[in-house]
Amino acid sequence: MHLTRITPDANLHRFYRIEIVPGLFGDWGLVRNWGRIGSSGQLRTDWFATEAEAKDARFELHMAKAKRGYE
């Protein structure tokens, strides 16, 4: 899932990418990448025991970012 937030008046050009990936030991990772458009940004992976937990966390993040103006 790729989200962007662009506000030219505030010189705000941001991206937020969320991806669910399987781990090597049956766990699931929620990979988040965010930063200014055109840069490589920051990267973080949170690990979950089940795919359902990772999907719930992704949904919560998506809703939080939507409230902040990401599309």
ABEGO torsion letter per residue (X at the ends): XBBBBBBAAAGBBBBBBBBBBBBAAGBBBBBBBBEBBGBAEBBBBBBBABAAAAAAAAAAAAAAAAAAGBX
